[in-house]
Amino acid sequence: MAQQLGFFLEPQRRIAQTPQGHIVYLPAIFDAAESSSLFETLLKTIEWSSDRMWMYEKIVDVPRLVASYEPGRKLPEALRAIKARAEEAIGERFNGISLNYYRDGADSVAWHSDHSEGLTENPTVALASFGASRSMLFRSKMPPRRQLRCDLEPGSLLAMCGDIQQYWEHHIPKVRQPTDARISVALRTRVPQSN
């Protein structure tokens, strides 16, 4: 059973701690009007695509739409604004952005830790949420096993910092009840590619 955390009693909430990292949730770094406007802008202006991946010994459709902006690629104005606000909120600099568009409750992402390939050492991965609230689950990789749940509300930012990917996995589960669309903007610091 996942433990539900009461996030809105303070401006930010530390969810988990590791030897050299933590997960922290910051509600409402964008107000309701900004969040709604950014959702509509991203929905209409991002070039969304569908991906396929190897899973369960076969090729399957990724259950969400995706987009990405690698270092050096010009960012649309909305993504520049999201990046600047996230950098100000958590004191990090990002040069890579990927987006996930969860169209309804059937869209999801499986349990995973973010891959370290191409990222700086002990990276910060920040997730800005727009649209409908969705739950993100976390589970520890080592005993004693723990599972936590965080409701990612529109305009919020969740940051996974330091060595957190070594100790925790996360996922967005499918939900049965009718659910509106959500867009997640993931910001990372990538190692610049040498030419």
MOCORGI-V332945 format. One record per pair of residues at least 24 apart in sequence whose ideal C-beta (glycine too) atoms are under 10 Angstrom apart, sorted by the first residue. I is the first residue (numbers start at 1). J is the second residue. If there is no record, write none. Layout:
<<I;J> <I;J>>
This chain:
<<1;147> <1;149> <2;135> <2;137> <2;138> <2;139> <2;146> <2;147> <2;148> <2;149> <2;150> <2;173> <3;138> <3;146> <3;147> <3;148> <3;149> <4;135> <4;148> <4;149> <4;150> <4;151> <5;138> <5;148> <5;149> <5;150> <5;151> <7;150> <7;151> <7;152> <7;153> <7;156> <8;151> <8;153> <12;89> <12;90> <12;157> <12;159> <13;150> <13;158> <15;136> <15;138> <15;148> <15;149> <15;150> <15;158> <15;159> <15;160> <15;164> <15;168> <16;138> <16;140> <16;146> <16;148> <16;150> <16;160> <16;164> <16;167> <16;168> <17;162> <17;164> <17;167> <18;122> <18;140> <18;160> <18;161> <18;162> <18;163> <18;164> <18;165> <18;166> <18;167> <18;168> <19;162> <19;163> <19;166> <19;167> <20;122> <20;161> <20;162> <20;163> <20;164> <20;166> <20;167> <21;122> <21;123> <21;124> <21;159> <21;160> <21;161> <21;162> <21;163> <21;164> <21;165> <21;166> <21;167> <21;168> <22;159> <22;160> <22;161> <22;162> <22;163> <22;164> <23;125> <23;136> <23;138> <23;148> <23;150> <23;158> <23;159> <23;160> <23;161> <23;162> <23;164> <23;167> <23;168> <23;170> <24;89> <24;90> <24;124> <24;126> <24;157> <24;158> <24;159> <24;160> <24;161> <24;164> <25;127> <25;136> <25;150> <25;151> <25;152> <25;153> <25;156> <25;157> <25;158> <25;159> <26;86> <26;89> <26;90> <26;126> <26;128> <26;155> <26;156> <26;157> <26;158> <26;159> <27;129> <27;151> <27;152> <27;153> <27;154> <27;155> <27;156> <27;157> <27;158> <28;153> <28;154> <28;155> <28;156> <28;157> <29;82> <29;85> <29;86> <29;88> <29;89> <29;90> <29;128> <29;129> <29;155> <29;156> <29;157> <30;81> <30;82> <30;85> <30;86> <30;89> <30;128> <30;129> <30;130> <30;154> <30;155> <30;156> <30;157> <31;154> <31;155> <32;153> <32;154> <32;155> <33;155> <34;81> <34;82> <34;85> <34;130> <34;154> <34;155> <35;128> <35;129> <35;130> <35;131> <35;153> <35;154> <35;155> <35;156> <36;130> <36;131> <36;154> <36;155> <37;78> <37;81> <37;130> <38;78> <38;79> <38;81> <38;82> <38;85> <38;128> <38;130> <38;131> <38;154> <38;155> <38;183> <38;185> <39;78> <39;129> <39;130> <39;131> <39;132> <39;154> <39;155> <39;180> <39;181> <39;182> <39;183> <40;78> <40;130> <40;131> <40;183> <41;76> <41;77> <41;78> <41;79> <41;81> <41;130> <41;183> <42;67> <42;76> <42;78> <42;79> <42;82> <42;99> <42;101> <42;130> <42;131> <42;183> <42;185> <43;101> <43;130> <43;131> <43;181> <43;183> <44;78> <45;76> <45;77> <45;78> <45;79> <46;76> <46;78> <46;79> <46;99> <46;101> <46;183> <46;185> <47;76> <47;99> <48;99> <48;100> <48;101> <48;103> <48;183> <49;101> <50;101> <53;110> <55;110> <56;110> <62;100> <62;107> <62;108> <62;109> <62;110> <63;100> <63;102> <63;103> <63;106> <63;107> <63;108> <63;109> <63;110> <63;172> <63;174> <64;99> <64;100> <64;101> <64;102> <64;103> <64;104> <64;106> <64;107> <64;108> <64;109> <64;172> <64;182> <64;183> <64;184> <65;99> <65;100> <65;101> <65;102> <65;103> <65;107> <65;181> <65;183> <66;98> <66;99> <66;100> <66;101> <67;97> <67;98> <67;99> <67;100> <67;101> <67;183> <67;185> <68;96> <68;97> <68;98> <68;99> <68;186> <69;95> <69;96> <69;97> <69;98> <69;99> <69;185> <69;187> <70;95> <70;96> <70;97> <70;98> <70;118> <70;190> <70;193> <71;95> <71;96> <71;97> <71;118> <71;188> <71;189> <71;190> <71;191> <71;192> <71;193> <72;96> <72;192> <72;193> <73;97> <78;130> <78;185> <79;128> <79;185> <79;187> <82;126> <82;128> <82;130> <82;157> <82;185> <82;187> <83;126> <83;128> <83;185> <83;187> <85;128> <85;155> <85;157> <86;124> <86;126> <86;127> <86;128> <86;157> <86;159> <86;185> <86;187> <87;126> <87;187> <89;126> <89;128> <89;157> <89;159> <90;124> <90;126> <90;157> <90;159> <90;161> <90;187> <91;124> <91;159> <92;123> <92;124> <92;125> <92;126> <92;159> <92;161> <92;187> <92;188> <92;189> <93;124> <93;187> <93;189> <94;123> <94;124> <94;125> <94;126> <94;186> <94;187> <94;188> <94;189> <94;190> <95;120> <95;187> <95;188> <95;189> <95;190> <95;191> <95;192> <96;123> <96;125> <96;186> <96;187> <96;188> <96;189> <96;190> <96;191> <97;126> <97;128> <97;185> <97;186> <97;187> <97;188> <97;190> <98;125> <98;184> <98;185> <98;186> <98;187> <98;188> <99;128> <99;130> <99;183> <99;184> <99;185> <99;186> <100;127> <100;172> <100;182> <100;183> <100;184> <100;185> <100;186> <101;131> <101;181> <101;182> <101;183> <101;184> <102;129> <102;131> <102;132> <102;134> <102;172> <102;174> <102;175> <102;179> <102;180> <102;181> <102;182> <102;183> <102;184> <103;131> <103;179> <103;180> <103;181> <103;182> <103;183> <104;132> <104;174> <104;175> <104;178> <104;179> <104;180> <104;181> <104;182> <105;132> <105;134> <105;173> <105;174> <105;175> <105;176> <105;177> <105;178> <105;179> <105;180> <105;181> <105;182> <106;174> <106;175> <106;176> <106;179> <107;134> <107;172> <107;174> <107;175> <107;179> <107;181> <107;182> <108;134> <108;171> <108;172> <108;173> <108;174> <108;175> <109;134> <109;136> <109;170> <109;171> <109;172> <109;173> <109;174> <109;184> <110;169> <110;171> <110;172> <110;173> <111;137> <111;138> <111;139> <111;169> <111;170> <111;171> <111;173> <112;165> <112;169> <112;170> <112;171> <113;141> <113;160> <113;164> <113;165> <113;166> <113;167> <113;168> <113;169> <113;170> <114;160> <114;164> <114;165> <114;169> <114;170> <114;186> <114;188> <115;165> <116;163> <116;165> <116;166> <117;190> <117;191> <118;188> <118;190> <118;191> <118;192> <118;193> <119;165> <119;188> <119;189> <119;190> <119;191> <120;188> <120;189> <120;190> <120;191> <120;192> <121;162> <121;163> <121;189> <121;191> <122;161> <122;162> <122;163> <122;164> <122;165> <122;166> <123;160> <123;161> <123;162> <123;163> <123;164> <123;165> <123;188> <123;189> <123;190> <123;191> <124;159> <124;160> <124;161> <124;162> <124;164> <124;187> <124;188> <124;189> <125;158> <125;159> <125;160> <125;161> <125;164> <125;165> <125;170> <125;186> <125;187> <125;188> <125;189> <126;157> <126;158> <126;159> <126;160> <126;161> <126;185> <126;186> <126;187> <126;188> <126;189> <127;152> <127;156> <127;157> <127;158> <127;159> <127;160> <127;170> <127;172> <127;184> <127;185> <127;186> <127;187> <128;152> <128;154> <128;155> <128;156> <128;157> <128;158> <128;159> <128;183> <128;184> <128;185> <128;186> <128;187> <129;153> <129;154> <129;155> <129;156> <129;157> <129;158> <129;182> <129;183> <129;184> <129;185> <130;154> <130;155> <130;156> <130;181> <130;182> <130;183> <130;184> <130;185> <131;179> <131;180> <131;181> <131;182> <131;183> <131;184> <132;175> <132;178> <132;179> <132;180> <132;181> <132;182> <132;183> <133;179> <133;180> <133;182> <134;172> <134;173> <134;175> <134;179> <134;180> <134;181> <134;182> <134;184> <135;171> <135;172> <135;173> <135;175> <136;170> <136;171> <136;172> <136;173> <136;184> <137;169> <137;170> <137;171> <137;172> <137;173> <138;164> <138;167> <138;168> <138;169> <138;170> <138;171> <139;168> <139;169> <139;170> <139;171> <140;167> <140;168> <140;169> <141;165> <141;166> <141;167> <141;168> <141;169> <142;166> <142;167> <142;168> <149;173> <152;182> <152;184> <154;180> <154;182> <154;183> <157;185> <157;187> <158;184> <158;186> <159;187> <160;186>>
